[in-house]
Amino acid sequence: MAAQCCCRKAPGAEAAPARPPPEPPPALDVASASSAQLFRLRHLQLGLELRPEARELAGCLVLELCARRPAPRALVLDAHPALRLHSAAFRRAPAAAGESPCAFAFAAPGPSPAPPPPLPAFPEAPGAEPACCPLAFRVDPFTDYGSSLTVTLPPELQAHQPFQVILRYTSTDAPAIWWLDPELTYGSAKPFVFTQGHSVCNRSFFPCFDTPAVKCTYSAVVKAPSGVQVLMSATQSTYVEEEGVYRFHMEHPVPAYLVALVAGDLQPADIGPRSRVWAEPCLLPTATSKLSGAVEQWLSAAERLYGPYLWGRYDIVFLPPSFPIVAMENPCLTFIISSILESDEFLIIDVIHEVAHSWFGNAVTNATWEEMWLSEGLATYAQRRITTETYGAAFTCLETAFRLDALHRQMKVLGEDSPVSKLQVKLEPGVNPSHLMNLFTYEKGYCFVYYLSQLCGDPQRFDSFLRAYVEKYKFTSVVAQDLLDSFLTFFPELKEQSVDCRAGLEFERWLNATGPPLAEPDLSQGSSLTRPVEALFQLWTAEPLDQAAASASTIDISKWRTFQTALFLDRLLDGSPLPQEVVMSLSKCYSSLLDSMNAEIRIRWLQIVVRNDYYPDLHRVRRFLESQARWGLGASP
């Protein structure tokens, strides 16, 4: 076919309006069984009923989709054996996403032990057909962390034609949904439930394209037992008292793993103009006093560095100690474990890290789990820029030294040739992506980002680049090449210098070499805090012991920062087993003092006790475990 100049009309033809280029299909993800590349997910709606007595969630999911090509035979979603699918149906949808919001009818309480899942009710709208036609479906094994749900579609479906798939289901014993009996909460007053979707657990919460490459807006209607407060990771939330339901809407596209829910005896307290904490009543005063005013300070610092906060509100909910990780960056609503309230410094770092995820991870997301460092490494870098702005370089360098020590400790365990020490990890089919989460994702990723910042010679210039990067890719998912191409485009002088090919520091080597980071940051600005730690450690490992112990006893570690004490104990743990007389002297000098400190410190000292078989202090180990044990019992992951 002969080419035609694009600036001329064909004879007798009118100029057609320019069409936006079609969205590219999402990146392939071996951790997903779904057919995400064949469809564009525009919006999802959830009707959820929480049934804590049965430890069951009953759901109705409405997916709004368009096929990328005509006549797709089936829609394949990620699911889980914990999901029992009751029905599947098809419905035409209006052209604009979210223009056909549906209500949900919940079964009335009755003698039946298993009420049906919620029923959708659609308003009549132009371009929408009120009738739903049933669809055939089947569930097949996929991996030990999920199943594939195949839903047969009508044969006449056209490309780019909006349609809805409605799925009704119940979920029990789901990895994403944690049910706690009242006695396993701090207040022992009401049942508690929370979800944890990262990395691939939310396929047991609702059928979905469970891949970070796919994002969409969502809305939800949730019915819970009377008196139970429900929260979700959403930009809008209301309680409709006459219906007894909570309504939520997330106006920005998010991946499936960031759809999160928590419900329990939760009360709010404002801590800033756009932030509040939610916690059980007995924890609320502590949480409020520790964070009041601080979160706004951190958000404002992050905005100065990386541009406007995109999510409206930034709220925090404190969860019981059964929460399986320290914190989770769910948009608008950070989940964080309540026990972190014991340590001010760990609380500061962990919340600031989740704040940083609002830009890196939530707004701009890694497209595959093989490149988690794009979220975690960038968020760690941003976290340290925020702490430098608010608490100074010395504190940031201390925390960085503490984390890099932990990285090298993990490397000794795994070995320098471990494939999981790569930034671009090859995810083999069947391997759970959660197994790839390690300190390399955070700290080696951070070191690479820090190296990039050093190439441009000025942290402020690199901040400007990251601000432009977020603006360009916000609400999308990216791969490493997107970041690196943007970096070289933003700094053309560095591209001319071929900084990506410098011998021994090639970008490709950073991404694919095993072992430690190719370069680590200069932490000399933290020497006023790290030097005393090193000096005390050297005293305790010097000879003769009597003289060293006497000198060490003059150093008052009760005035140290938490990260200093933790770093000192980690160094002792690395040197274990120690001579018994050293452990005896350490116990005499520090045991009672450390016993009064927070759990991050106590657990490190008790690890030293166990590693060195120091029997006189084993009763402290037992007491610590007993104090923690009841929180871990009875939780149903």
Disulfide bonds with the S-S distance in Angstrom:
none
